[in-house]
């Protein structure tokens, strides 16, 4: 906790974002930097689970119609504090991991590397692809009264977005 | 608004209100079931908000309409407004009251959930659990440390049997010797499973290396819902202790003793329950503002829906209630304007409907009564017109006086008789009419005396003859006046002009007198004449000279006078007892020519002129009598012009035929016209009466005889002055320049039988 609060509360930002065309399709790597605001951390300590959601959509331009949706992937992390053991538990799918501090727990959800966005067959050599990416603290998964009481509070509005066009692959 | 659109309104209102109520109910139900509520709260909220907005819109429109109506003063709008306000008040007030109470209830209720003591208890419980777990961990790590030291003391390789013995001493579930990098070298287990224990995490290894012993809790996880994660290993404590090595040779090889002790299941469950409750409480506490907002929002929305529903119902209900009243009032207005047409009936069974029905019945009866009155008025009018016609055509004069003695009704007969425009004096007293003062005085006097004598005499009427001077010539009229009392103090005076009647009576009396006189006088005349002649016969021879001449002259005088007297008496007798006329067909022209032949000298002198009409039909008459008539008339004419110088005197005898409009013969007329001095007005009226004459000599019976004979022949005799508006006279004042006597014969002989048979309608009645 001391570790977290010692950081200056910097503006949340997407420190790196990379989409790579590889042998096994399209992969995405990103890293974010943000600190849990005081209100959010307080809620976490009181046992409110926090949900972080990363979502990426691969689109392709279409001049004659709405852009075509090629693929969509999303990841949801759940961070919860266990007061009995004073540990922070991060769930991702079926995986659970415990951390001794909030900072460790949050750092575990801040970055993803080699996230597969599309299968090799889904993306051809042409251009016109672009990726819409968002990373946010999802409050819609919170209990409803909680949502109502935090409605409009800036602490809870953590949201990062990026749209990146895909470069055409280099000629072999 | 048409009936259809009104229905559409009502139905839509009912639907909206129903939807609102159902939604409110859903909201309430949802509030009972928290998870359902929280899940669906959002859309329910917005839906309700939409419905509320719709209701506001509807109510706003209705309010604006109503305000406009009130402002325009549309009939019934005020009543509607009043009723709607009352209903709305009845609906809204309890709603607001319940809302206020519920608001307080919800606010306090939610706050009361969050109690400092409850929070403290939960904190304490968590701390207790934590402490218990810490104690367990401590114990396991101490035992592990002791066991590790014991193993170190034993030295050399650790035998599985020794390890098993140690495990049993420690009551651990697994015991293992772990290498420096965490690899399991040897393990014993309580269970017979052959599975090797997990490698310790590196963090644990490093902390054990530095602190000789380290322990951690594993598997005590929940996913936030308060129950252990399914399929996860049961909660256990893993402790790692450094096994001291006394063997120098083996000092390089670090070894650890790893013990795994299962946490008692009840302890784990309880601890997790405490943690779950704590977490729940904290979350709830964080979200309490939200909860409060939710409940209050639900409550407010329900209130709004209820209130608006109540308002709409109020408007609809009051509309329903007001409708028959409006119908009634509209009907009353129409009746007040005089429209008694068929009234609308409100088709409900309640008293209001009955009221409209009764009203419609009443209006119908009124209408009937009015038409009845109109009919009777028309009848009265007709009767009045009848009466008026009768009055107008009555020859008698009728005057009705009202209670004050003012002239109320005058018929044309009265005007004609008194020759005064009496109808112009309507509303005035009779005395104010010029020339009627004496008449009025007589009338009032008679009425008064009649009223005095009412008890004794006959009450109905009185009657009196009255002579009145009237007209420009102060003619004397004989009136027979009859008075009667009418209802309501009005008085009726009826009078007849009996001048002619009196005249006829006079003629009758004269006839009688003449007959007697003639008889009485005629008898001694013949002896007188004979005696005188005998005197002369006897004495003439005896007398001489002058005496004889005197006798002869005296006797001649006597005889002449007696003869004259005889003639006079004969005339009287003739007048008194004319023989009955023997009516035979005769030609008037022939008759006139025959009479005129006696006046040959006058004809030759040009004084007498006869102009005969051609095609004169035969009339019926007594030739002897008619000869007398013509003779009388011609003699009269000649007498009248006798004073005029010869040459200027002229008597014209003229016959003519009068035709009806259809061309049939109506009358044969005989005119005798002279240019003498004419008659004075007074004589003109009574010329046909006996002994009325303008001549110095004559009996005055000539015209009376003419009249009498004319009457016998059914002929009409008229006497008039020939009036010429002399151009030389001043300002066209009529100047009398002669007299004319006309006889109209309307009885014709049947000789031209074809003519009579062909046109019976033109045959004279008499």
Interface residues (C-beta under 8 A of the other chain):
Chain A: X43 X46 X47 X48 X49 X80 X82 X83 X84 X85 X86 X89 X91 X96 X98 X143 X144 X145 X146 X147 X148 X149 X150 X151
Chain B: X37 X38 X39 X41 X42 X126 X129 X130 X133 X217 X220 X221 X222 X223 X224 X229 X271 X272 X274 X275 X278 X279 X280 X282 X283 X284 X285 X286 X287 X288 X289 X290 X291 X293 X294
